[in-house]
Amino acid sequence: MNRNRKDIIIESLTGISVLLIIFIIISILAITIKGGWPNLSWKFLIEFPKDGMTKGGIFPAIVGTALMTLIMTIAAVPFGVITAVYLAEYAKENSVFAKTIRFAVKTLAVVPSIIFGLFGLGFFIGFIGQNMDKIFNGGVLKWGQPSILWASLTMALLTLPVVIVSVEEAIRTIPVEMREASLALGATKWQTIRRVVLPGSLTGILTGTILAISRGAGEVAPILFTGAAYYLSDLPHSLSDQFMSLGYHIYIMSTQSSNVDATLPIQFATTLVLLLLTFSLNAIAVILRYRIRKKAK
Amino acid sequence: MLSRKGRGDKSGDSQVSFAGEKFRFSDWFAERFIKTVAFMSIAFVALIFIFVFREAFPVFRMDVKQKIGSVDLVQEKYGEEEVTPATANPVSGSAIKVSKPSSTLLSNIWMPVSDNPRYGLIPLFFGTLKVTIIALLFAAPIAILAAIYTSMFAKPWIREIIKPAIELLAGFPSVVIGFFALMVLATVFQDIFGYASRLNSFVGGFAMSLAAIPVIYTITEDALTAVPKTYIEASLGLGASRRQTAFNVVLPAAVPGIFAAVILGLGRIFGETMIALMATGNAALTSINPFESVRTLSATIGAEMAEVVFGDTHYSVLFLIGSLLFIFTFALNAISEFYFKNLVIRKYQSKK
C-alpha cells in the first residue's frame, strides 16, 4: 500500500513537470497573442515607424529580417549540405579528420551567440572589411563598419550546425541498397551522390533550411554590433547598408525606448509577429522531420 | 603472385565504395572540393579562437599612459566640466591616480567609464554564477523529471505530443523569452515575493531556465531511451513497479548522459545574452540575495560593445570577457563530448 502511494506521488511529480513546461509554453503564446493581436493589422506590417518610433508599423524590420535571413541562407545552406555530404558519404567513421569536423560542428553549435557577434566584429568588420576598404576603396569607410552583409555572414556561421545536423540525418535515412543499385549500374560515387543521395534527402535539406531561418530570424545577440540599426528611414539598398530586425526592434523598444509604456502595444505586436514567424517555421520543420524519421523506420 | 596482387589492388574495396577502374576527374574533383568545404568548419572554430583572442590580447600590454588618452576621449564625448584641466595637460595634470588596466581585472569594481576606469571581473563572474545556479536549479529537475515521464510513464500517443511541444519551446527566440520575463514574469514574481528591484537574478534565472529546459530535456530523454529494453523488462519481471524501475534501474544507467545534458544546459545558460540583458537588471552587485540585480558576463558585452571606441582598453576588456566565455563553453563541450560519451559507450558495450 505504502509503496503504491509512493509510486503514485512520484509518478505524478514527473507528470506535473511536463504540465508545467506545457503551461509555460501556452502562457507565453497566450499573453503575446492577447497583448499583440489587437494591434496587429495590415497597416502595422507595411508601414514605417512614425513619431519617434511611438507610432506606425514595423515594415523595415520585417524586410530587414527577411533580407538578412535570405543572405544567411545563401551562405549557410550550400556549406552545410556539402559538409553533411562529406560526413555521411565520404568520411570514415573513425578517421581523426571526420571526428575533428564533428567536434568543430558541435562546438559551433554550443558557442554562445554573443561570441559570434564578437567574431563578426573582429573578423568580418575589423579584419576583412577594413582591409577591403584599404585595398579597393582607398581607405574610405564602406565595408569596415556594421552592415547587413557582415551580420548575415555572422548569422550563417551560427546556423551552420543546424543545417549540417538535419541534412546528415536525412542522408543517413537513404537505404544503402539504393546507393548500391546506382553504383552497380556503373555510376560513379559522385554521380550517385548527385542523382540518388541528394534528391532523396531534399526534405532534410528543406528542414535544415527552415530551422536555420527560424533560428536566424530570432537571434539578436550576433547582430547587436555587426549590422542591426535602431532606426532607419529607408530600406537597405546595398550589402554595405545597415538594417532593422524584428528581434532587435523588440529589444530596443522594451529596454531603451524613452517611453516604454506608450510603445507597449507596438512591442507586443512585434513580439507576436516574430513569435508567429519562428513558431510556424518550427512547426513545419517538426512535421517534416517527423516524416523523415517515420520513413526511416 | 604479381597478377593476384594487381587484381587485389583494382577491385580492392569495390563492393560498396566503388574504387573506380579509371581515373575520373569529376569524381576526383568532387571529393577534394567536398573535403575542403568540410574542413572549413574546423577553420571557422580556429578563426573564432584567433580573432576573439587577438582583440583581447592588448589588455595586458596597455599601460597607464595610453589609459589617460582614452579617458580624455571618453570625457570629451560626454563633455563634463571638471575634467577640463586633465584634458589640457593629460599626463601630469591628472589628479586622479589611474590604475593599469590589467591590474584592475581582479578587483571588485566594474566601472569601465569613469575618470579612473576599473575593469574588475569579479562582480560579473559572481553575477553569472548566481544566475546560472538559479536557472539550473529550476531547469535541471523540471527537465529531467519531464524526460522520465516521457520515456517511462507516458502512453505512446501522449509522448508524440509532448516531444514536439518541448521542441517548439527550443524554437522560441531568446529575445521573446526575455520580453516575456521583462513584461510578465517580473511583475508576477514581484507580486508574489514583494521585493524591491523589479528585475533581478531570480527573474533572469527563471527565464533562462526556459531556454535551458529543452536542451536538458532532449538529451536526457535520448539517454533514458538508450538504456537497453532488457534492463526494464528484467526489472519489471522481478516484480518492481514502473516507478522503481525508472528511478532505480533506468535512471542510474543513464547518469552519464544526464550529466552531459546538464552540462550542455549549463553552457546554454552561461552564454545567454538577450535574457540576461532584459531581465537581470544589469547592476554589477555582489549580493547573495537572489532578489538583487546582477550583471552577467555576456550581458556586459551585449550592453557595452556598441558604445566603446574601436581598439580602446574597454573594447579589449570586452573581448577578454568573450574569450573567457568561449574557453568555458569550449571546455564544457569537450568534457560532455569526450568524457561522458565514452562513459556511456563503455557502459553499454561491456554489458551488451
HADDOCK unambig.tbl for C-alpha pairs under 7 A between the chains (distance, minus, plus):
assign (segid A and resid 7 and name CA) (segid B and resid 243 and name CA) 5.56 0.50 0.50
assign (segid A and resid 11 and name CA) (segid B and resid 243 and name CA) 6.63 0.50 0.50
assign (segid A and resid 14 and name CA) (segid B and resid 145 and name CA) 4.70 0.50 0.50
assign (segid A and resid 14 and name CA) (segid B and resid 146 and name CA) 5.44 0.50 0.50
assign (segid A and resid 14 and name CA) (segid B and resid 148 and name CA) 6.76 0.50 0.50
assign (segid A and resid 14 and name CA) (segid B and resid 149 and name CA) 5.25 0.50 0.50
assign (segid A and resid 15 and name CA) (segid B and resid 146 and name CA) 6.66 0.50 0.50
assign (segid A and resid 15 and name CA) (segid B and resid 149 and name CA) 5.93 0.50 0.50
assign (segid A and resid 17 and name CA) (segid B and resid 142 and name CA) 5.24 0.50 0.50
assign (segid A and resid 17 and name CA) (segid B and resid 145 and name CA) 6.18 0.50 0.50
assign (segid A and resid 17 and name CA) (segid B and resid 146 and name CA) 5.22 0.50 0.50
assign (segid A and resid 18 and name CA) (segid B and resid 146 and name CA) 4.83 0.50 0.50
assign (segid A and resid 25 and name CA) (segid B and resid 169 and name CA) 6.48 0.50 0.50
assign (segid A and resid 28 and name CA) (segid B and resid 180 and name CA) 6.74 0.50 0.50
assign (segid A and resid 79 and name CA) (segid B and resid 37 and name CA) 6.79 0.50 0.50
assign (segid A and resid 82 and name CA) (segid B and resid 34 and name CA) 5.87 0.50 0.50
assign (segid A and resid 82 and name CA) (segid B and resid 37 and name CA) 6.79 0.50 0.50
assign (segid A and resid 82 and name CA) (segid B and resid 38 and name CA) 6.86 0.50 0.50
assign (segid A and resid 83 and name CA) (segid B and resid 34 and name CA) 6.81 0.50 0.50
assign (segid A and resid 83 and name CA) (segid B and resid 37 and name CA) 6.33 0.50 0.50
assign (segid A and resid 83 and name CA) (segid B and resid 38 and name CA) 4.40 0.50 0.50
assign (segid A and resid 86 and name CA) (segid B and resid 34 and name CA) 6.04 0.50 0.50
assign (segid A and resid 86 and name CA) (segid B and resid 35 and name CA) 6.34 0.50 0.50
assign (segid A and resid 86 and name CA) (segid B and resid 38 and name CA) 6.50 0.50 0.50
assign (segid A and resid 101 and name CA) (segid B and resid 39 and name CA) 6.73 0.50 0.50
assign (segid A and resid 101 and name CA) (segid B and resid 41 and name CA) 6.38 0.50 0.50
assign (segid A and resid 101 and name CA) (segid B and resid 42 and name CA) 5.84 0.50 0.50
assign (segid A and resid 104 and name CA) (segid B and resid 41 and name CA) 6.05 0.50 0.50
assign (segid A and resid 104 and name CA) (segid B and resid 42 and name CA) 5.30 0.50 0.50
assign (segid A and resid 104 and name CA) (segid B and resid 45 and name CA) 6.31 0.50 0.50
assign (segid A and resid 105 and name CA) (segid B and resid 41 and name CA) 6.30 0.50 0.50
assign (segid A and resid 107 and name CA) (segid B and resid 330 and name CA) 6.50 0.50 0.50
assign (segid A and resid 107 and name CA) (segid B and resid 333 and name CA) 6.68 0.50 0.50
assign (segid A and resid 108 and name CA) (segid B and resid 45 and name CA) 6.85 0.50 0.50
assign (segid A and resid 111 and name CA) (segid B and resid 326 and name CA) 6.51 0.50 0.50
assign (segid A and resid 111 and name CA) (segid B and resid 329 and name CA) 6.17 0.50 0.50
assign (segid A and resid 112 and name CA) (segid B and resid 271 and name CA) 4.67 0.50 0.50
assign (segid A and resid 112 and name CA) (segid B and resid 272 and name CA) 6.59 0.50 0.50
assign (segid A and resid 114 and name CA) (segid B and resid 273 and name CA) 6.56 0.50 0.50
assign (segid A and resid 114 and name CA) (segid B and resid 298 and name CA) 6.78 0.50 0.50
assign (segid A and resid 115 and name CA) (segid B and resid 322 and name CA) 6.03 0.50 0.50
assign (segid A and resid 115 and name CA) (segid B and resid 326 and name CA) 6.95 0.50 0.50
assign (segid A and resid 118 and name CA) (segid B and resid 52 and name CA) 6.64 0.50 0.50
assign (segid A and resid 119 and name CA) (segid B and resid 48 and name CA) 5.81 0.50 0.50
assign (segid A and resid 119 and name CA) (segid B and resid 51 and name CA) 6.30 0.50 0.50
assign (segid A and resid 119 and name CA) (segid B and resid 52 and name CA) 5.90 0.50 0.50
assign (segid A and resid 122 and name CA) (segid B and resid 51 and name CA) 5.91 0.50 0.50
assign (segid A and resid 122 and name CA) (segid B and resid 52 and name CA) 6.70 0.50 0.50
assign (segid A and resid 122 and name CA) (segid B and resid 55 and name CA) 6.90 0.50 0.50
assign (segid A and resid 123 and name CA) (segid B and resid 51 and name CA) 6.04 0.50 0.50
assign (segid A and resid 180 and name CA) (segid B and resid 16 and name CA) 6.38 0.50 0.50
assign (segid A and resid 183 and name CA) (segid B and resid 18 and name CA) 7.00 0.50 0.50
assign (segid A and resid 189 and name CA) (segid B and resid 18 and name CA) 6.99 0.50 0.50
assign (segid A and resid 189 and name CA) (segid B and resid 27 and name CA) 6.95 0.50 0.50
assign (segid A and resid 190 and name CA) (segid B and resid 27 and name CA) 5.42 0.50 0.50
assign (segid A and resid 190 and name CA) (segid B and resid 30 and name CA) 6.66 0.50 0.50
assign (segid A and resid 218 and name CA) (segid B and resid 173 and name CA) 4.71 0.50 0.50
assign (segid A and resid 219 and name CA) (segid B and resid 173 and name CA) 6.22 0.50 0.50
assign (segid A and resid 220 and name CA) (segid B and resid 175 and name CA) 6.99 0.50 0.50
assign (segid A and resid 221 and name CA) (segid B and resid 273 and name CA) 6.48 0.50 0.50
assign (segid A and resid 221 and name CA) (segid B and resid 274 and name CA) 6.49 0.50 0.50
assign (segid A and resid 221 and name CA) (segid B and resid 302 and name CA) 6.89 0.50 0.50
assign (segid A and resid 225 and name CA) (segid B and resid 306 and name CA) 5.76 0.50 0.50
assign (segid A and resid 247 and name CA) (segid B and resid 175 and name CA) 6.30 0.50 0.50
assign (segid A and resid 251 and name CA) (segid B and resid 175 and name CA) 6.73 0.50 0.50
assign (segid A and resid 255 and name CA) (segid B and resid 278 and name CA) 6.89 0.50 0.50
assign (segid A and resid 271 and name CA) (segid B and resid 176 and name CA) 6.40 0.50 0.50
assign (segid A and resid 275 and name CA) (segid B and resid 172 and name CA) 6.95 0.50 0.50
assign (segid A and resid 278 and name CA) (segid B and resid 171 and name CA) 6.82 0.50 0.50
assign (segid A and resid 278 and name CA) (segid B and resid 172 and name CA) 6.98 0.50 0.50
assign (segid A and resid 279 and name CA) (segid B and resid 168 and name CA) 6.98 0.50 0.50
assign (segid A and resid 279 and name CA) (segid B and resid 171 and name CA) 6.93 0.50 0.50
assign (segid A and resid 282 and name CA) (segid B and resid 168 and name CA) 6.48 0.50 0.50
assign (segid A and resid 282 and name CA) (segid B and resid 171 and name CA) 6.44 0.50 0.50
assign (segid A and resid 286 and name CA) (segid B and resid 164 and name CA) 6.67 0.50 0.50
